Amino acid sequence: MVDALKSMDKKYLMIIGGIFGILLLVIIVLASMKGCSGPSKNYQSAESKMVKAAKEYFKEKGLPENGKSKEVSVTELSGSGKMKKLDKILSDKTCDGKVTIYNNNDNYLVVPHLECSEYKTKHLKDKIIEDSEVINPEDPYKSGLYKMDDKYVFRGKNPNNYVSFGGLIWRIIDIDKDGTIRVIKVEPEKNKSVWDNKYNVEVNKNYGINDYKNSVLLERLNSEYSKFKKESKKHLSSFNVCIGKRNPTDIGIDYNIDCSEILENQYISVINVSDYSRPSLDEHCDSIVAGACTNYNYMLYVTGNTWTVSTKKDSTYNAIMITGGVGASDTAKTSSSYNWVVAFRGDELYTQGDGSANNPYLISNEK
């Protein structure tokens, strides 16, 4: 009899335990559902909602013209019924935000800007500066991002300036004062190109004409850009290309020389001649023809013989290429390799990476 009672007690305990287990599971599920439907601290989810709402908003209100941008506040988005107010989405009640849409050659990039007391949308330019800025280095050969005039320039033998974009590896050249980030593709193009091969009446030969705006090289670059995937093109910002001509005595590593003439609103180019020398940290790198510029300079590992956009002012057919690590003129009809240069906007979203060779910054689709 006692054994029977013990067996029944054990049975009841198991039943009661099962009931409590089921109740606990129901409570967990309900709590989870409440968390999903109510305010949370999932800032990335909020940014995605902002982007989705902005796309619908601009589709109705009108997209920006080519090369232009428009922005809309989250207040306007919620007021127009495109999304909930941020305090209904986020438990952090200090948040405010806006969304910017860029027209990059009729390819649209949509970027959220969310700012809260505990969170701020991280943009690529800010992350790069945070990771690599060098201020008063004890080591004169320290690789990193240096402030030079009104730009940030990557310098040194191996700075963390790697970028993965479009299935290719690039390295960051500099960040302009407006936030434009220029990058150079690590691998040169497999097929070499003349700079130009037009008939030049000055010498009565097919030496080419060193007018970059009308060159074979620019025509070829634009053709190659046209083959980029649409998903890649929306990330590419237009930028100004410095195409100033140089006199034989103009050998300084000087933006004022290279940028004495500008070709605006380009989506692809190659480097100018001082872009190669400027990253060197060698104190003897004092001109575009100084051999010391190959020292402490990551560009040495990016370019071999490569065309630049730069040309000679005292000739109608000489263009400048990097050969042996220095700038040297040659007839435009010469065939040489070249490396693409493209640009991104500074507020391109940071997604992942630290800029190292093994973990490059990743340019990917927006939220």
C-alpha positions in Angstrom: 0.0 0.0 0.0 2.8 2.4 0.9 4.6 1.6 -2.3 1.4 2.3 -4.3 1.1 5.7 -2.6 4.7 6.6 -3.3 4.2 5.7 -7.0 1.1 7.9 -7.2 2.9 10.8 -5.5 5.8 10.5 -8.0 3.3 10.4 -10.9 1.5 13.6 -9.6 4.9 15.3 -9.2 5.8 14.5 -12.8 2.5 15.9 -14.0 2.8 19.1 -11.9 6.4 19.5 -13.1 5.3 19.1 -16.7 2.6 21.7 -16.3 5.1 24.2 -14.8 7.4 23.5 -17.7 4.7 24.2 -20.3 3.8 27.4 -18.5 7.4 28.6 -18.5 7.7 27.9 -22.2 4.5 29.9 -22.9 5.9 32.8 -20.9 9.2 32.8 -22.8 7.4 32.7 -26.2 5.1 35.6 -25.2 8.0 37.6 -23.9 9.8 37.0 -27.2 6.8 38.0 -29.2 6.5 41.2 -27.2 10.1 42.0 -27.7 9.8 41.6 -31.5 6.7 43.8 -31.8 7.7 46.5 -29.2 10.6 49.0 -29.0 14.0 47.4 -28.8 17.7 48.5 -29.1 18.1 47.0 -32.5 19.5 50.1 -34.2 20.5 48.3 -37.4 16.9 47.1 -37.8 15.7 50.8 -37.3 18.2 51.9 -40.0 16.8 49.3 -42.4 13.3 50.5 -41.7 14.5 54.1 -42.4 16.0 53.1 -45.8 12.9 51.2 -46.8 10.6 54.1 -45.9 12.9 56.6 -47.7 12.8 54.5 -50.9 9.0 54.7 -50.9 9.0 58.4 -50.0 11.4 59.4 -52.8 9.6 57.2 -55.3 6.5 59.4 -54.7 8.2 62.8 -54.1 10.8 62.5 -56.9 14.4 61.3 -57.2 17.4 63.6 -57.3 19.0 64.6 -60.6 22.2 63.0 -61.7 25.1 63.9 -59.4 22.8 65.4 -56.9 21.3 64.2 -53.6 18.2 64.7 -51.5 17.5 64.0 -47.8 14.4 63.4 -45.7 14.1 63.5 -41.9 12.6 60.6 -39.9 10.0 63.0 -38.7 8.9 63.6 -42.2 8.9 59.8 -43.0 6.8 59.0 -40.0 4.5 62.0 -40.6 3.9 60.7 -44.2 3.0 57.3 -42.8 6.0 55.5 -44.4 7.3 54.3 -41.0 6.6 54.4 -37.3 8.1 57.1 -35.1 11.5 56.2 -33.8 10.3 56.1 -30.2 7.8 53.3 -31.3 10.7 51.3 -32.8 13.5 51.9 -30.4 13.5 51.8 -26.6 16.2 54.5 -26.7 14.1 57.6 -26.7 16.9 60.0 -27.6 17.1 59.1 -31.2 16.7 61.2 -34.3 17.7 60.6 -37.9 17.5 61.3 -41.6 18.1 59.5 -44.8 20.1 60.7 -47.9 19.6 59.4 -51.4 22.4 59.9 -54.0 22.1 59.7 -57.7 25.4 58.2 -58.9 25.0 58.4 -62.7 21.3 57.3 -62.4 22.2 54.6 -59.9 20.7 55.3 -56.4 22.5 54.9 -53.1 20.3 55.3 -50.0 22.1 56.0 -46.7 20.6 56.2 -43.2 21.9 58.6 -40.5 20.7 57.5 -37.1 22.0 59.3 -34.0 21.1 58.3 -30.4 22.6 58.8 -27.0 24.0 55.3 -27.1 24.4 54.8 -30.9 25.4 56.6 -34.0 25.4 55.3 -37.6 29.0 54.5 -38.5 30.1 55.8 -41.9 33.1 54.6 -43.8 35.1 57.8 -43.7 34.7 58.1 -39.9 35.7 54.5 -39.4 38.8 54.8 -41.6 40.0 57.9 -39.7 39.2 56.3 -36.4 41.2 53.2 -37.3 44.3 54.8 -39.0 44.8 58.5 -38.3 48.5 59.2 -37.4 49.1 62.2 -35.1 52.7 63.1 -34.0 54.2 59.6 -34.6 57.3 58.6 -32.6 58.2 56.4 -35.5 58.9 58.6 -38.6 58.1 55.5 -40.8 54.7 54.7 -39.2 52.2 53.6 -41.8 48.8 55.2 -41.6 46.5 58.1 -42.5 48.2 61.5 -42.4 46.6 64.9 -42.6 48.2 66.8 -45.5 46.9 70.2 -46.4 43.1 69.7 -46.6 43.2 65.9 -47.3 43.8 62.7 -45.4 46.5 60.7 -47.3 47.5 57.1 -46.7 51.3 56.8 -46.4 53.9 54.3 -45.5 54.9 50.8 -46.5 51.9 48.9 -45.4 49.0 51.0 -44.1 45.6 49.4 -43.4 44.0 50.8 -46.5 42.6 47.7 -48.2 39.0 47.7 -49.6 37.0 44.9 -51.0 34.6 46.1 -53.7 32.9 44.4 -56.6 34.8 41.2 -56.0 38.2 43.1 -56.4 40.8 44.4 -53.9 41.6 48.1 -53.8 43.7 50.4 -51.7 42.6 53.8 -50.4 44.7 56.7 -51.8 43.2 59.6 -49.9 40.1 61.2 -48.4 39.3 64.7 -49.7 38.0 67.6 -47.6 34.4 66.8 -48.9 34.7 63.2 -47.7 35.3 61.7 -51.1 37.4 58.5 -50.8 39.6 57.6 -53.7 40.8 54.1 -54.2 43.2 52.3 -56.6 42.7 48.8 -57.9 45.6 46.6 -56.7 45.8 44.6 -59.9 46.6 46.5 -63.1 44.5 45.8 -66.2 45.6 42.7 -68.1 45.4 44.4 -71.5 47.8 47.3 -71.9 46.7 50.5 -73.5 48.2 53.5 -75.4 47.6 56.8 -73.7 46.6 58.1 -77.1 47.5 57.3 -80.7 45.9 60.1 -82.8 47.8 61.6 -85.7 49.8 64.6 -84.4 50.2 67.3 -87.0 53.0 69.0 -85.0 55.3 66.1 -85.7 53.4 64.5 -88.6 53.4 61.2 -86.8 50.9 59.0 -84.9 52.5 59.9 -81.6 49.1 60.8 -80.1 47.9 64.1 -78.5 48.3 64.6 -74.8 44.8 66.0 -74.2 43.4 63.7 -71.5 39.8 64.9 -72.0 39.9 63.5 -75.5 42.4 60.6 -75.0 42.1 57.0 -76.0 42.9 56.1 -72.4 39.9 58.0 -71.0 37.7 56.5 -73.7 38.8 53.1 -72.7 38.3 53.7 -69.0 34.8 54.9 -69.6 34.1 51.8 -71.6 35.3 49.7 -68.8 33.2 51.6 -66.3 30.1 51.0 -68.4 30.6 47.2 -67.8 30.5 47.5 -64.0 27.4 45.9 -62.5 24.5 48.2 -61.5 24.8 47.2 -57.9 28.5 48.3 -58.0 27.8 51.6 -59.8 25.4 52.9 -57.2 28.3 53.0 -54.7 30.6 55.0 -57.0 30.8 58.7 -56.4 31.8 61.2 -59.1 35.1 62.9 -58.3 37.4 65.6 -59.8 40.5 64.4 -61.7 43.6 66.6 -61.6 44.9 66.8 -65.2 47.3 69.7 -64.9 50.3 69.7 -67.4 53.9 69.9 -66.0 56.9 71.8 -67.3 60.2 70.0 -67.2 61.1 71.9 -64.0 57.7 71.1 -62.4 58.9 68.0 -60.4 57.4 68.9 -57.0 55.0 66.5 -55.2 52.4 69.3 -55.4 48.6 69.3 -55.6 48.8 72.8 -57.0 50.6 71.6 -60.1 48.5 68.5 -60.8 45.2 70.3 -60.0 46.0 73.4 -62.0 43.4 71.9 -64.4 40.4 69.8 -63.3 38.2 67.4 -65.1 35.0 67.3 -63.1 32.4 64.6 -62.4 34.4 61.5 -63.4 33.5 58.0 -62.3 36.8 56.3 -63.2 40.4 57.4 -63.9 44.0 56.6 -63.2 46.4 58.3 -60.7 48.1 61.6 -61.3 51.9 61.5 -61.1 52.2 62.8 -57.6 49.7 60.3 -56.2 52.6 57.7 -56.5 55.2 59.8 -54.7 53.1 61.3 -51.9 52.6 58.1 -49.8 56.4 57.7 -49.3 57.7 58.5 -45.8 61.3 58.7 -46.9 62.7 62.2 -46.2 64.6 62.1 -49.4 61.4 61.7 -51.4 61.2 65.3 -52.5 60.1 65.1 -56.1 58.2 62.9 -58.6 61.6 61.8 -60.0 63.2 60.9 -56.7 64.2 57.2 -56.5 63.8 57.4 -52.7 60.0 57.6 -53.2 59.9 53.9 -53.6 60.9 53.6 -50.0 58.2 53.2 -47.3 55.6 53.5 -50.0 52.8 50.9 -50.4 52.3 52.2 -54.0 55.4 50.3 -54.9 53.4 47.1 -54.5 50.4 48.3 -56.4 51.8 49.7 -59.6 54.6 48.6 -61.9 54.8 50.6 -65.1 51.5 52.4 -65.1 50.0 55.4 -67.0 49.0 58.5 -65.1 46.7 61.3 -66.2 49.6 63.8 -66.1 51.2 65.2 -69.2 54.1 67.4 -70.3 53.4 71.1 -71.0 56.3 71.6 -73.4 55.0 68.8 -75.8 51.8 68.0 -77.5 52.4 64.2 -77.4 54.2 63.3 -74.2 52.4 61.8 -71.3 53.8 60.7 -67.9 53.9 57.2 -66.6 55.3 55.7 -63.4 58.3 53.5 -64.4 60.9 52.2 -61.9 59.0 54.1 -59.2 59.5 57.5 -60.7 57.6 59.8 -63.1 58.9 59.7 -66.6 57.5 61.0 -69.9 57.0 58.9 -73.0 55.1 59.3 -76.2 51.4 58.9 -75.8 51.4 56.1 -78.4 53.4 53.9 -76.0 51.5 50.9 -74.7 51.5 50.4 -70.9 49.5 48.9 -68.0 47.2 51.1 -65.9 45.3 50.8 -62.6 41.7 51.9 -62.2 40.9 54.7 -59.7 37.4 55.1 -58.5 35.8 56.9 -55.5 33.2 56.4 -52.8 31.3 58.9 -50.7 32.5 59.5 -47.2 29.1 58.6 -45.7 29.0 55.2 -47.4 27.9 52.8 -44.6 30.6 51.0 -42.8 29.7 47.3 -42.7 32.8 45.3 -41.7 36.6 45.1 -41.9 39.6 47.0 -40.4 41.4 47.8 -43.6 44.1 45.1 -43.2 45.1 42.8 -46.0 43.3 39.9 -44.3 40.2 41.9 -43.3 39.6 44.7 -45.8 36.8 47.3 -45.5 33.8 45.9 -47.3 31.7 48.0 -49.6 28.4 46.1 -49.9 24.7 46.7 -50.5 22.9 49.1 -48.2 20.5 47.9 -45.6 
